[in-house]
Amino acid sequence: MLREVGGFDREAPVGEDILACAALLKAGYQSAYVSTAYVVHSHNYTFAQEYERYLQIGQMHAMRPELLKTFGRPEGEGMRLIRAELKEALRIAPWIGLATLIRAAFKYLGYRRGRMSRA
């Protein structure tokens, strides 16, 4: 199926998996939520690295505006994620909540700058 839709986009700075999934959905395939699936995906990024990653995500969205038109903007889901992270961080320790807010600001600023670019 992946070969059928052209495989992974090697020119995308990030998000090649998202682009492949979008191509599969457009080709009529379906994506499914599997509640029993267990995935661990983690990074230990500095604030600057978070900014750079989200800058690249914003650039990818700027390069592929059809993604946002077809599947919607990510900001709503991003806010839900920040609220959930903040709630959990504050439960653990208040200073972690502050770091969560700072990290979210770096992500947002990087993403917005990337979206404004024409990279």
C-alpha positions as CSV (number, residue, x, y, z in Angstrom):
1,M,0.0,0.0,0.0
2,L,2.8,2.4,0.8
3,R,4.5,1.8,-2.5
4,E,1.2,2.3,-4.2
5,V,1.0,5.9,-2.9
6,G,4.6,6.8,-3.6
7,G,6.2,5.8,-0.3
8,F,7.7,8.2,2.1
9,D,8.4,11.8,1.0
10,R,12.2,12.1,1.2
11,E,12.1,15.9,0.8
12,A,10.0,16.6,3.9
13,P,12.0,18.0,6.8
14,V,9.8,16.0,9.2
15,G,6.5,14.3,9.2
16,E,7.1,11.7,6.4
17,D,4.9,9.3,8.3
18,I,2.1,11.9,8.4
19,L,2.4,12.6,4.7
20,A,2.3,8.8,3.9
21,C,-0.8,8.4,6.1
22,A,-2.5,11.3,4.4
23,A,-1.7,9.8,0.9
24,L,-3.1,6.4,2.1
25,L,-6.3,8.1,3.3
26,K,-6.7,10.0,0.1
27,A,-6.2,6.8,-1.8
28,G,-9.2,5.3,0.0
29,Y,-7.4,3.3,2.8
30,Q,-8.5,3.7,6.4
31,S,-6.7,4.5,9.6
32,A,-7.9,2.8,12.7
33,Y,-7.6,3.4,16.4
34,V,-6.5,0.3,18.2
35,S,-7.0,0.7,22.0
36,T,-4.8,-2.3,22.8
37,A,-1.8,-0.9,20.9
38,Y,1.1,0.2,23.1
39,V,3.6,2.7,21.7
40,V,6.4,4.5,23.5
41,H,7.7,7.5,21.6
42,S,9.8,9.9,23.5
43,H,12.4,12.6,23.1
44,N,14.5,14.4,25.6
45,Y,14.7,17.7,23.7
46,T,16.0,21.0,25.1
47,F,13.7,24.0,24.7
48,A,15.8,25.0,21.7
49,Q,15.5,21.6,20.1
50,E,11.7,21.6,20.6
51,Y,11.6,25.0,18.9
52,E,13.6,23.7,16.0
53,R,11.5,20.5,15.6
54,Y,8.3,22.5,15.6
55,L,9.8,25.0,13.2
56,Q,10.3,22.1,10.8
57,I,6.8,20.8,11.4
58,G,5.5,24.3,10.5
59,Q,7.7,24.4,7.4
60,M,6.3,21.0,6.4
61,H,2.7,22.3,6.8
62,A,3.7,25.5,4.8
63,M,5.0,23.3,2.0
64,R,1.9,21.1,2.0
65,P,-1.1,23.4,2.6
66,E,-3.4,20.7,1.2
67,L,-2.8,18.7,4.4
68,L,-4.4,21.4,6.6
69,K,-7.2,21.9,4.1
70,T,-8.0,18.2,3.9
71,F,-7.4,17.1,7.5
72,G,-7.7,20.3,9.6
73,R,-5.3,22.5,11.6
74,P,-3.4,20.9,14.5
75,E,-3.9,23.8,17.0
76,G,-7.0,22.4,18.7
77,E,-5.4,19.0,19.3
78,G,-2.3,20.7,20.4
79,M,-4.2,22.7,23.1
80,R,-5.8,19.5,24.3
81,L,-2.4,17.9,24.6
82,I,-1.0,20.9,26.5
83,R,-3.9,20.9,29.0
84,A,-3.4,17.1,29.6
85,E,0.4,17.5,30.0
86,L,-0.1,20.5,32.3
87,K,-2.6,18.7,34.5
88,E,-0.3,15.7,34.9
89,A,2.8,17.9,35.5
90,L,1.0,19.9,38.2
91,R,-0.1,16.7,39.8
92,I,3.5,15.6,40.0
93,A,5.2,19.0,40.9
94,P,4.4,22.7,40.2
95,W,7.9,23.4,38.7
96,I,7.3,20.7,36.1
97,G,4.1,22.6,35.2
98,L,6.2,25.7,34.6
99,A,8.6,23.8,32.4
100,T,5.6,22.3,30.5
101,L,4.3,25.9,29.8
102,I,7.7,27.1,28.6
103,R,8.1,24.0,26.4
104,A,4.7,24.6,24.9
105,A,5.6,28.2,24.2
106,F,8.7,27.2,22.3
107,K,6.8,24.6,20.3
108,Y,4.1,27.1,19.4
109,L,6.5,29.9,18.4
110,G,8.6,27.5,16.4
111,Y,5.5,26.1,14.6
112,R,4.1,29.6,13.8
113,R,7.5,30.7,12.5
114,G,7.7,27.6,10.3
115,R,4.2,28.1,9.0
116,M,5.2,31.6,7.9
117,S,8.2,30.4,6.0
118,R,8.3,29.3,2.4
119,A,11.1,26.8,3.0
